[in-house]
């Protein structure tokens, strides 16, 4: 079984939590949507929606997070040999959580300059892929049109307000439910919780805890409880707790900056450009993160011995 996902993807977090809770082994493949890896030709042929996650079990490929989690639940039942009673409450909450789309909420709470930078980069990737795979050009064109439509929607205050109101309504309903039960669908952790917890993590990532979480005492208590679960630590905490959040974000940001610089300067000149603008240690920072790019690049011995991760983090912050 293979899972194509990325730590930034909220739906990927849902599926990974469900897999960890069930103890199902799988092969993990990181596909970073912020750097356009989900638009690569091979991946796009398998999944023309280019959305994450994608779960593959043999010839069986599933795309939607809720469908993957339900499949995982059935698979766990088959492997255990037990047939538990159907829990309609779990199904109800899974549908309720899945009904809220976090995309517009996330984009409207992302600084405009970063959002515009990534959006432009993704459009450039799509245009390049259209030339690379002419047989997929029509499907890439659909994604390009969607990218422009998304930009227009983000500027609409009514859409932003609607997304916020829908989230607040969902959180209010959860607050009422948690006043009755320990977890979302009862006193035991369920797939409904695996789907809901990443929403709280997204709110935290956007620094909106005060507005949406801390003002709801039951949700805050619940959130602190689930953070201790191994599934949370593997799927979310590993990447976003404390300084790790900045490490994950800076890694992608630095990659985008270097890719953009490469496009502007052309092949064979990007190393010189980085050295000119940011000094030779910045080249080492890039190679520290992406060692596969070291082919054919001369690194002075004094720099090759430099391996201070604290400097690395600080230098990327300055870029």
TAQUIMO-V936397 format. One record per backbone hydrogen bond with DSSP energy under -1.0 kcal/mol. CO is the residue of the C=O (numbers start at 1). NH is the residue of the N-H. Records with the same first field share a line. If there is no record, write none. Layout:
CO->NH ; NH
This chain:
1->27
2->56
3->29
4->54
5->31
6->9
9->13
10->14
11->15
12->16
13->17
14->18
15->19
16->20
17->21
18->22
19->24
27->3
29->5
32->37
33->36
36->39
37->40
40->44
41->45
42->46
43->47
47->50
54->4
55->62
56->2
57->60
60->57
62->55
64->68
65->69
66->70
67->71
68->72
69->73
70->74
71->75
72->76
73->77
74->78
75->79
76->80
77->81
87->91
88->92
89->93
90->94
91->95
92->96
93->97
94->98
95->99
97->100
102->106
103->107
104->108
107->110
111->115
112->116
113->117
114->118
115->119
116->120
117->121
118->122
119->123
120->124
121->125
122->126
123->127
124->128
125->129
126->130
127->131
128->132
129->133
133->136
134->137
136->140
137->141
138->142
139->143
140->144
141->145
142->146
143->147
144->148
145->149
146->150
147->151
148->152
149->153
150->154
153->156
156->160
157->161
158->162
159->163
160->164
161->165
162->166
163->167
164->168
165->169
166->170
167->171
168->172
169->173
170->174
171->175
172->176
173->177
174->178
177->180 ; 181
186->183
190->193 ; 194
191->195
192->196
193->197
196->199 ; 200
197->201
198->202
199->203
200->204
201->205
202->206
203->208
204->207
208->212
209->213 ; 214
213->216
216->220
217->221
218->222
219->223
220->224
221->225
222->226
223->227
225->228
226->229
229->233
230->234
231->235
232->236 ; 237
233->238
236->239 ; 240
237->241
241->244
242->245
243->247
244->248
245->249
246->250
247->251
248->252
249->253
250->254
251->255
252->256
253->257
254->258
255->259
256->260
257->261
258->262
259->263
260->264
261->265
262->266
266->269
269->273
270->274
271->275
272->276
273->277
274->278
275->279
279->282
280->284
281->285
282->286
283->287
284->288
285->289
286->290
290->293
291->294
294->297
300->304
301->305
303->306
308->312
309->313
310->314
311->315
312->316
313->317
314->318
